[in-house]
Amino acid sequence: MATYVVTAKATGQEVYRYSAESPIEWQSMEFATHDHTALPAEPTEPVSPPSVYGGRRVLTIREFYRLFSDQERVTVWAAMKGNVALEDFYRVLTADPDVHLDDPAMPVGLGFLEQAGILGAGRAAEILNG
């Protein structure tokens, strides 16, 4: 949605502002007598979604598992059967009682799950965000 500045063509004076999807011709502020100019949108910085665990980068295994949806966990368990690379990732992940989201193996393992279609596009990054 844009903010429009209405100026009188005769004087160049601003007479009104409004927000809308497109310019609207108002009574006594017709397009013939008034310019309706959209203000440039201010750039916004991308906002990361809030972390479930307050930004902690070390989670318990249970907390880590809860970053996945129920369906994602079931799909991972099913895919792990007979997949040596996935089994190895799981063993490394559970060798320690804590999961370190900054571990260099983490984006590789989660990226593998995403590339294999086990996780949806973008989910690896979301999970790594905690």
N, C-alpha and C positions, 0 to 999 in steps of 0.2 A: 504494500500500500504506500502510495506517495503522498507527500504534502505539497499542495498547490498554493502558490501565491497569486492572488488576483490583483492586478494593477489596472488603473484606468488608463486607457490609451491616450486620452486627451491631456492628462497631467503627468502620467508616469508614476503617480502616487499609489502606494499599496493601500488596498481597501479591505482585504479579507484574506484569510488562510483557511484551508480545509484539507482533510485527508480523505483520499478515495483511490479506487483502482485506476480511474481515468478522469480526465477533466469533466466537470459538470457545469452546464450552463444554467446559472441561477437567474431568477427574475431580477432585473435592474443590474445584473452583472453578465450580460449576454456576451458571447464571443465577439460580436461585431464591435463592441465598445470597450471590452476588457480583455486583457491577456491573462490566461490561466497557465502559469509556468510551474512545472514540477521542480522542487528543490532537489539538488543532487543528494543521493543517499549517502549517509556517512558510512565509511567502511567500518565493519565490525570485525573484531578478532574472533576466530573460531573458539567456541567454548567447548571444553571437554566435558563430557557428562560427569556428574559427581561420582566419586568412587564409593562403592558399596561399603568398603571397610576403612573409610576416612583417609585414604591415600597411603595406607600401610603397604609396603612392598614385600613384606614377609607375612605369609598367611599359613594357617594350619591346613592340612590336607582337606579337612571337612569344609573350611571356608572357601578354599580353591574350587572344590567340587560344586559349591553353591553358586559360583559364577556362571555355571552352565545351566541351561534349562533342563527340565526332566527329560524331554525328548532328546536333547543333545547328549546327555549322559548315557541314555539307553543306546543311542546310535553309536557312540564311542565304544561302549562295552561290546556291542555286536561286531563292530568292525575290527576290534582288537583280536578276535579269535583267528589265529592263523596268520596274523600280520606281524612279522618279526620286528619291523621298524616301530610300529605302534606299541608293541609289547615292551620293547626296549625303552621307549620314551616313558611309559608308565612305570617301569621298574626304577628308572633314574628319578622320576618324580616322587615316588613313594619311599625311596631309600632313606630319606630324612623326614622327621616329623613335621618339618616346615617346608613350605613351597616358597621359593624366592622368585618373584615375578621378574626380577632383573637378571636372572640366570641366562646366559647366552643361549642355552638350549631351549629356553621357553618359546621365543618367537619362531624358532625352527620347527619345534614339535607342533605348536598351535597352527603354524602356517601349513604344515603337512595336512593337518585335519581339515583346514579350510580348502586347500587345493584338491583334496580327495572328495570334497563335497559333503564331508561329515559335519562340518560347521558351515553356516551361511557366510556369504561375503561380508567382510568387515568384522566378523565376530572375534577373530584372533586379536585384533587391536583392542576391541572392547574388553575382552577378558584380561589382556595384559594391563589395561588401565585399572583393573581391580574393581 
